[in-house]
Amino acid sequence: MRDSKTKLRFTKMQGIGNDYIYFSTFGQWINNPEALAVRLSDRHFGIGGDGVILVAPSKVADAQMKMYNRDGTEGKMCGNGIRCVGKFLYDHGMVNIKEKDEITIETLSGIKSLKAYTTDGEVKTLRVDMGKAILDPKLIPVDLSGDKVVDRRVTIGMQDYRITCVSMGNPHCVVFVDSDIDNINLEEIGPLFENDPIFPERVNTEFVTVLNEKTIKMRVWERGSGETWACGTGACAVAVAACENGFCKKGDDIKIKLKGGDLIINYTDETVYMTGNAEKVYEGEVEV
Ligand SMILES: N[C@H](CCC[C@H](N)C(=O)O)C(=O)O
């Protein structure tokens, strides 16, 4: 007896090339999002993407975002994803842009506020209040000395690096490099950082070149997804780390140049703002 298949509606969306498969659970039940993320993220045997994101009802916000990496692990926050969740709500008429251009999204890292901007009547850009950057090593336990991990020397994969650790609700390790980051063998060193025992919850790692005090270029190896073309929380962590290392200034709009495009990050003691695009690629149905 063939198991009965279920048809699920999805929307493929991307924020500067960080692409996820979005499922609304307002009108359909997603049984096993972890397995769905592994199966559907595959760019040859699935839909293709950096993971799966559920747009779910919330008792405390306009909606809840639940994000799953390519390996099925659940991430606590997703910057490019939350902008697309905001766009999803407006595109599907779940929030009327004429009535309110500010919305809230519940995440595992707390409730985030977003402001939507339209182009020709369509939401295309959103600014997210990403919340306060956390430099406390107890949250990214590289070192339990209680000191911030800023410009700390570590040895990973028998190679010395100087790292700065920042949490945006998810853990980030920022590595400033002088060489051309386009020549870094991320497939080789990315997993060494991701799985090093100094990061018991694993870690997202950004390799960064500071172009000037308002422009930074980065690549990212994401925990659970590998190299992605962009990472919103990673871009925030990079801007924070650059300020903490004296390369950039708090309160300035800092342009972060990623493989898939640019984000504008503004870091203050109170919070971190991230501004960037959100695009729909296509909608479809998939049988699972
Ligand atoms: N791409 C996401 C980050 C995913 C983080 C995830 N890889 C984890 O922390 O496990 C972003 O735009 O912020």
The ligand as an SDF file (V2000), in Angstrom:
LIG
                    3D

 13 12  0  0  0  0  0  0  0  0999 V2000
   21.8660   32.6710    6.7140 N   0  0  0  0  0  0  0  0  0  0  0  0
   21.3780   33.1640    7.9880 C   0  0  0  0  0  0  0  0  0  0  0  0
   22.1530   32.6350    9.1680 C   0  0  0  0  0  0  0  0  0  0  0  0
   21.8920   31.2050    9.3990 C   0  0  0  0  0  0  0  0  0  0  0  0
   22.5970   30.7650   10.6420 C   0  0  0  0  0  0  0  0  0  0  0  0
   22.5920   29.2670   10.7310 C   0  0  0  0  0  0  0  0  0  0  0  0
   23.5530   28.6950    9.8120 N   0  0  0  0  0  0  0  0  0  0  0  0
   22.9270   28.8110   12.1360 C   0  0  0  0  0  0  0  0  0  0  0  0
   23.2280   29.6630   12.9840 O   0  0  0  0  0  0  0  0  0  0  0  0
   22.8860   27.6060   12.3810 O   0  0  0  0  0  0  0  0  0  0  0  0
   21.3330   34.6730    8.0390 C   0  0  0  0  0  0  0  0  0  0  0  0
   21.0800   35.2730    6.9910 O   0  0  0  0  0  0  0  0  0  0  0  0
   21.5070   35.2350    9.1430 O   0  0  0  0  0  0  0  0  0  0  0  0
  1  2  1  0
  2  3  1  0
  2 11  1  0
  3  4  1  0
  4  5  1  0
  5  6  1  0
  6  7  1  0
  6  8  1  0
  8  9  2  0
  8 10  1  0
 11 12  2  0
 11 13  1  0
M  END
$$$$
